[in-house]
Amino acid sequence: MEQVAARTQLRSEIRQRDGMAFQSLFADIMVRRYRDDFSRVAPWGRDGDRKNDGYLRSARQLFQCYAPKELAQQPMLAKIDTDFKGALPHWEAHFDEWVLVHNELEGTPAWAEQRLRDFEEIHRPLRLSAWGFDHLKDRLLALSRTDVVEIVGQLATDEDFASLEFNDILSVLKHVAATEPAEDLPVIPVPSAKLEANLLSEDVKHLIRSGLRKAQLVRETINRHYDPELGDRTAAWFRRQYQELRSRGLSGDEIFDDLKLKAGFPRSDSRRQAASIALLTHLFESCDIFEAPRP
């Protein structure tokens, strides 16, 4: 369960960070993974960083980070051209591999991979490659639990889900209630086969199944609350949030991640994380949030 939490929280961190914030996340992982073997490079005056965002001595790898708010073909290709060519005068004698570290969660776009291969052919024996989520995930999961928590926050455990109580769920409901509720919308029960219909990753499915263990507790908490309309208002509010996120073309995993944050998912409290996931799971299972499977 902790590895699932670490992977999903790393994805969330990558989605929330761009520019220097993403570079800091990358360097935090690398420094903890490789210690003194990795150099974190910072800009200095007019010289900047001389096209070097990090250097791994033993592997002779030079890293350059690229994390825009929205990835587009021409700006990314221009970044590869400028940063690789700009690094050569300063660092060519010191690296065997140039690595572009990007924030595209689903992998390196084909046109970016092609540009790397073209440059590699021209500049042999130098190698060029791209790192994305999978490379950062593998290095994060190689760290101690203490290091992982320092980077992505506390990790919800099976014990956190098992020990959830009435007040844990109520604290999440109160957080949602403090947000201005949406207009009333019909709440439509849907079948649990939505797990497959929404193309969710195995990690998100695991979180939802963990939350299902406390679905009854969520229902009891809503029913016992002094406000008899709290459950319907909460479901209507989340349905409106879901519709807005879906209209932006986000994937099922990205929508679940954003809804999780809207439920008050804190980095520092694993028990509250479990309560937030339990509430989302209840809404996923019983209300028209996410897509119902087609017949």
Rosetta blueprint (number, residue, H / E / L):
1 M L
2 E H
3 Q H
4 V H
5 A H
6 A H
7 R H
8 T H
9 Q H
10 L H
11 R H
12 S H
13 E H
14 I H
15 R H
16 Q H
17 R L
18 D L
19 G H
20 M H
21 A H
22 F H
23 Q H
24 S H
25 L H
26 F H
27 A H
28 D H
29 I H
30 M H
31 V H
32 R H
33 R H
34 Y H
35 R H
36 D H
37 D H
38 F E
39 S E
40 R L
41 V L
42 A L
43 P L
44 W E
45 G H
46 R H
47 D H
48 G E
49 D L
50 R L
51 K L
52 N L
53 D L
54 G E
55 Y E
56 L E
57 R L
58 S L
59 A L
60 R L
61 Q E
62 L E
63 F E
64 Q E
65 C E
66 Y E
67 A L
68 P L
69 K L
70 E L
71 L L
72 A L
73 Q H
74 Q H
75 P H
76 M H
77 L H
78 A H
79 K H
80 I H
81 D H
82 T H
83 D H
84 F H
85 K H
86 G H
87 A H
88 L H
89 P H
90 H H
91 W H
92 E L
93 A L
94 H L
95 F L
96 D L
97 E E
98 W E
99 V E
100 L E
101 V E
102 H E
103 N L
104 E L
105 L L
106 E L
107 G L
108 T L
109 P L
110 A H
111 W H
112 A H
113 E H
114 Q H
115 R H
116 L H
117 R H
118 D H
119 F H
120 E H
121 E H
122 I H
123 H L
124 R L
125 P L
126 L L
127 R E
128 L E
129 S E
130 A E
131 W E
132 G L
133 F H
134 D H
135 H H
136 L H
137 K H
138 D H
139 R H
140 L H
141 L H
142 A L
143 L L
144 S L
145 R H
146 T H
147 D H
148 V H
149 V H
150 E H
151 I H
152 V H
153 G L
154 Q L
155 L L
156 A L
157 T L
158 D H
159 E H
160 D H
161 F H
162 A H
163 S L
164 L L
165 E L
166 F H
167 N H
168 D H
169 I H
170 L H
171 S H
172 V H
173 L H
174 K H
175 H H
176 V H
177 A H
178 A L
179 T L
180 E L
181 P L
182 A L
183 E L
184 D L
185 L L
186 P L
187 V L
188 I L
189 P L
190 V L
191 P L
192 S L
193 A L
194 K H
195 L H
196 E H
197 A H
198 N L
199 L L
200 L L
201 S L
202 E H
203 D H
204 V H
205 K H
206 H H
207 L H
208 I H
209 R H
210 S H
211 G H
212 L H
213 R L
214 K L
215 A H
216 Q H
217 L H
218 V H
219 R H
220 E H
221 T H
222 I H
223 N H
224 R H
225 H L
226 Y L
227 D L
228 P L
229 E L
230 L H
231 G H
232 D H
233 R H
234 T H
235 A H
236 A H
237 W H
238 F H
239 R H
240 R H
241 Q H
242 Y H
243 Q H
244 E H
245 L H
246 R H
247 S H
248 R L
249 G L
250 L L
251 S L
252 G H
253 D H
254 E H
255 I H
256 F H
257 D H
258 D H
259 L H
260 K H
261 L H
262 K H
263 A L
264 G L
265 F L
266 P L
267 R L
268 S L
269 D L
270 S H
271 R H
272 R H
273 Q H
274 A H
275 A H
276 S H
277 I H
278 A H
279 L H
280 L H
281 T H
282 H H
283 L H
284 F H
285 E H
286 S H
287 C L
288 D L
289 I L
290 F L
291 E L
292 A L
293 P L
294 R L
295 P L
